[in-house]
Amino acid sequence: MTQFQPPPYEPPLGQQGNYMTAHAPNALPRWSAAAIGAFILSLLGFLGVTAVLGLIFGIVGIITTRGGRRRGMGLAIAAIPISLVTGALSILLLGVVYFGMHAKEIPAKLQSALGSDSATVADAANALREIGSAAFNDEVSAEALQAWITQINAKHGKLTSTSRDSQQFMSTTPDGVVYLNFSGKFVNGPASIRLIFTAEQLWSMRIDDIDIGGSSPRVSAENSPESTKNQPTSATP
């Protein structure tokens, strides 16, 4: 049986307890500060940077606890997957916040373009082209867009307010087209508003088309006399 060996010298006053603890038989090693810190930071990983720190401290904690030199290897190991999960959730949360903030800007700009009494048709077209994607601005000419705005003004009047569709705000198609659905209040009555994006354009919030009450600039441009005139005619036998 191992017996406690008295110190070869008299420890300084006040340190006898520390000496006995350190030299006691079967004394447990101290906890790893890195392992404890890693576990705490991993739980706070939704803050973003704390997930990265939790991952780093988790690796350091595994190294410092290897071989039983320190306690807390389980905490260090657990901190790594927790950091990955909470870090991914923080990225998703930031994406939702970013999307929510910018999703409000498009209807506001749409209302400014189609609802201003002082804006001309050309001004409204320029405002819509500012929020349009490169493909939208390339494929829908300024003349076609102005003609569509004139048509909307004649049918619905000025746009006074917009609100999200309470039943289905967002919808998607298998080919990656995303729709944001709104309800528009016009002078002549309500009408549905659908903002159309591709998956790549959604995060930049650059619209690929606008559908108001079943009418969109792209469709109007495709059916315009200029577009029909430029289409190749089939050869007659």
C-alpha positions as CSV (number, residue, x, y, z in Angstrom):
1,M,0.0,0.0,0.0
2,T,1.3,3.4,-0.9
3,Q,1.6,5.6,2.1
4,F,1.6,9.4,2.1
5,Q,5.2,10.6,2.3
6,P,5.7,13.7,4.5
7,P,7.4,16.6,2.8
8,P,11.3,16.5,2.9
9,Y,11.1,20.1,4.2
10,E,8.6,22.2,6.0
11,P,6.4,23.9,3.3
12,P,5.9,27.7,3.8
13,L,3.1,28.8,6.0
14,G,-0.2,28.7,4.2
15,Q,1.0,26.2,1.4
16,Q,0.8,23.0,3.4
17,G,-2.7,22.2,1.9
18,N,-1.5,22.8,-1.7
19,Y,1.5,20.4,-1.1
20,M,-0.7,17.7,0.3
21,T,-3.2,18.0,-2.5
22,A,-0.5,17.8,-5.2
23,H,1.3,14.9,-3.6
24,A,-1.6,13.0,-2.3
25,P,-2.0,9.4,-3.7
26,N,-4.4,9.1,-6.8
27,A,-4.8,12.9,-7.0
28,L,-6.9,13.9,-10.1
29,P,-5.3,16.2,-12.7
30,R,-6.5,19.7,-13.0
31,W,-9.2,20.7,-15.5
32,S,-8.1,22.0,-18.9
33,A,-9.1,25.7,-19.3
34,A,-9.1,25.3,-23.1
35,A,-11.6,22.4,-22.9
36,I,-13.9,24.3,-20.6
37,G,-13.6,27.4,-22.7
38,A,-14.3,25.5,-25.9
39,F,-17.5,24.0,-24.6
40,I,-18.8,27.4,-23.4
41,L,-17.9,29.1,-26.7
42,S,-19.5,26.3,-28.7
43,L,-22.8,26.9,-26.9
44,L,-22.5,30.5,-27.8
45,G,-21.7,29.7,-31.4
46,F,-24.8,31.4,-32.7
47,L,-22.9,34.7,-32.3
48,G,-20.7,33.6,-35.2
49,V,-17.1,34.3,-34.1
50,T,-17.7,32.3,-30.9
51,A,-18.3,29.2,-33.0
52,V,-14.9,29.6,-34.7
53,L,-13.2,30.1,-31.3
54,G,-15.0,27.1,-29.9
55,L,-13.7,25.0,-32.7
56,I,-10.1,26.2,-32.2
57,F,-10.2,25.9,-28.4
58,G,-11.8,22.4,-28.8
59,I,-8.8,21.2,-30.8
60,V,-6.4,22.8,-28.2
61,G,-8.4,21.2,-25.5
62,I,-8.0,17.7,-27.0
63,I,-4.3,18.3,-27.3
64,T,-3.9,19.5,-23.7
65,T,-6.0,16.6,-22.2
66,R,-4.4,13.9,-24.2
67,G,-2.8,11.2,-22.0
68,G,-4.7,12.3,-19.0
69,R,-2.5,15.4,-18.3
70,R,-5.6,17.4,-17.9
71,R,-9.3,16.7,-17.4
72,G,-12.0,17.7,-19.8
73,M,-11.3,15.8,-23.0
74,G,-15.0,15.0,-23.3
75,L,-15.9,18.7,-23.2
76,A,-13.3,19.4,-25.8
77,I,-14.5,16.7,-28.2
78,A,-18.2,17.7,-27.7
79,A,-17.3,21.4,-28.4
80,I,-16.2,20.6,-32.0
81,P,-19.6,19.3,-33.4
82,I,-21.5,21.8,-31.3
83,S,-19.4,24.7,-32.8
84,L,-20.1,23.4,-36.3
85,V,-23.8,23.2,-35.7
86,T,-24.2,26.5,-34.0
87,G,-21.9,28.2,-36.5
88,A,-24.1,26.9,-39.4
89,L,-27.2,28.2,-37.6
90,S,-25.5,31.6,-37.1
91,I,-24.8,31.8,-40.9
92,L,-28.4,30.8,-41.6
93,L,-29.7,33.4,-39.1
94,L,-27.6,36.1,-40.7
95,G,-28.8,35.1,-44.1
96,V,-32.4,35.3,-43.0
97,V,-31.9,38.8,-41.4
98,Y,-30.1,40.0,-44.5
99,F,-32.8,38.7,-46.8
100,G,-35.6,40.1,-44.6
101,M,-34.0,43.6,-44.6
102,H,-33.5,43.7,-48.4
103,A,-36.9,42.0,-49.1
104,K,-38.5,45.2,-47.8
105,E,-36.6,47.4,-50.1
106,I,-37.9,46.1,-53.3
107,P,-41.6,46.7,-52.6
108,A,-40.7,50.2,-51.3
109,K,-38.8,51.0,-54.5
110,L,-41.7,49.5,-56.6
111,Q,-44.2,51.7,-54.8
112,S,-41.9,54.7,-55.3
113,A,-41.7,54.0,-59.0
114,L,-45.4,53.2,-59.6
115,G,-47.0,55.3,-56.9
116,S,-45.4,58.8,-57.2
117,D,-47.7,61.4,-58.6
118,S,-44.7,63.6,-59.7
119,A,-42.8,60.8,-61.4
120,T,-43.0,60.5,-65.2
121,V,-43.2,57.2,-67.0
122,A,-39.6,57.5,-67.9
123,D,-38.7,58.1,-64.2
124,A,-40.7,55.0,-63.2
125,A,-38.9,53.0,-65.8
126,N,-35.5,54.1,-64.7
127,A,-36.4,53.3,-61.1
128,L,-37.4,49.8,-62.0
129,R,-34.2,49.3,-64.1
130,E,-32.2,50.1,-60.9
131,I,-33.7,47.1,-59.2
132,G,-33.6,44.9,-62.3
133,S,-31.1,42.2,-63.0
134,A,-28.6,42.4,-65.9
135,A,-30.7,40.0,-67.9
136,F,-33.9,41.9,-67.2
137,N,-32.3,45.2,-68.3
138,D,-30.8,43.6,-71.4
139,E,-33.9,41.8,-72.6
140,V,-36.5,44.5,-71.7
141,S,-35.9,47.7,-73.5
142,A,-36.6,51.1,-71.9
143,E,-39.4,51.6,-74.5
144,A,-41.1,48.3,-73.7
145,L,-40.8,49.0,-69.9
146,Q,-42.4,52.4,-70.3
147,A,-45.2,50.9,-72.4
148,W,-45.8,48.3,-69.7
149,I,-45.9,51.0,-67.0
150,T,-48.4,53.0,-69.1
151,Q,-50.6,49.9,-69.3
152,I,-50.4,49.3,-65.6
153,N,-51.3,52.9,-64.8
154,A,-54.2,52.8,-67.2
155,K,-55.6,49.6,-65.7
156,H,-54.8,49.8,-62.0
157,G,-53.9,53.4,-61.4
158,K,-51.1,54.5,-59.0
159,L,-49.8,52.0,-56.4
160,T,-50.5,53.3,-52.9
161,S,-49.3,50.4,-50.7
162,T,-48.0,46.9,-50.7
163,S,-48.2,44.0,-48.2
164,R,-46.9,40.5,-48.1
165,D,-49.2,37.7,-49.3
166,S,-50.4,36.2,-46.0
167,Q,-51.0,32.8,-47.6
168,Q,-47.8,32.2,-49.6
169,F,-45.1,34.9,-49.4
170,M,-42.4,32.8,-51.1
171,S,-42.7,30.0,-53.7
172,T,-40.2,28.2,-55.9
173,T,-40.1,26.1,-59.0
174,P,-37.9,23.0,-59.6
175,D,-35.9,25.0,-62.1
176,G,-34.8,27.5,-59.5
177,V,-37.2,30.4,-60.1
178,V,-38.2,32.1,-56.9
179,Y,-41.4,34.2,-56.5
180,L,-42.1,36.7,-53.7
181,N,-45.8,37.4,-53.6
182,F,-47.4,40.6,-52.4
183,S,-50.8,42.2,-52.4
184,G,-50.8,45.7,-54.0
185,K,-53.4,48.4,-53.2
186,F,-53.9,50.5,-56.3
187,V,-56.2,53.5,-56.9
188,N,-58.5,51.4,-59.0
189,G,-58.5,48.4,-56.6
190,P,-56.3,45.6,-55.3
191,A,-54.1,43.5,-57.5
192,S,-51.5,40.8,-57.0
193,I,-47.8,41.6,-57.3
194,R,-45.2,38.9,-58.0
195,L,-41.5,39.6,-57.9
196,I,-39.6,37.0,-59.9
197,F,-36.0,36.0,-59.3
198,T,-33.6,33.3,-60.2
199,A,-31.8,31.6,-57.3
200,E,-28.6,33.5,-58.0
201,Q,-30.5,36.9,-58.2
202,L,-32.4,36.3,-54.9
203,W,-29.6,37.2,-52.6
204,S,-28.6,40.3,-54.5
205,M,-32.3,41.2,-54.7
206,R,-32.2,42.1,-58.4
207,I,-35.5,41.2,-60.0
208,D,-35.8,39.2,-63.2
209,D,-39.4,40.2,-63.8
210,I,-42.4,41.8,-62.2
211,D,-45.9,40.5,-62.6
212,I,-48.8,42.8,-61.7
213,G,-52.3,41.4,-62.1
214,G,-51.1,38.9,-64.7
215,S,-49.0,41.4,-66.8
216,S,-45.2,41.6,-66.8
217,P,-42.6,43.6,-68.7
218,R,-41.0,40.5,-70.2
219,V,-44.2,39.2,-71.6
220,S,-45.2,42.6,-72.9
221,A,-41.7,43.0,-74.5
222,E,-42.0,39.6,-76.2
223,N,-45.5,40.5,-77.6
224,S,-44.6,44.0,-78.7
225,P,-44.7,44.8,-82.4
226,E,-41.0,45.4,-82.5
227,S,-40.4,41.9,-81.1
228,T,-42.8,40.3,-83.6
229,K,-41.3,42.2,-86.4
230,N,-37.8,40.9,-85.6
231,Q,-38.9,37.3,-85.4
232,P,-37.9,35.1,-88.5
233,T,-40.7,34.2,-90.8
234,S,-41.2,30.7,-92.0
235,A,-40.5,30.1,-95.7
236,T,-43.5,29.4,-97.8
237,P,-43.3,26.4,-100.2
